[in-house]
Amino acid sequence: MTELRGRVRERLRDDLLHAGASPALEDRALFDAVEQLLASAAATRDARALLLYQRACEAGLPRGCYNVAARYAAGLGVPKDPSQAVLLY
């Protein structure tokens, strides 16, 4: 799995460079730092989205409950819990 992840990262870096991204991405340490920053931003975004969906659900909005349930079903930002998802769907 680690080997596959490494190949995917290399391919992504090559594709970005080919598409005209900054040549600074050739620096592996910088590329790793950018990847970590993006992962952190995604985690923050996901946590914020979950909080807003939970508030909407608590306010009685069906779409909010659906989105919280989908996150429990997939384990996005919360531990995967199909039984909790069923309760919210």
Secondary structure, DSSP 8 states (H G I E B T S, - for coil): -HHHHHHHHHHHHHHHHHTT--GGGGSHHHHHHHHHHHHHHHHHHHHHHHHHHHHHHHTT-HHHHHHHHHHHHHTSSS---HHHHHHH-
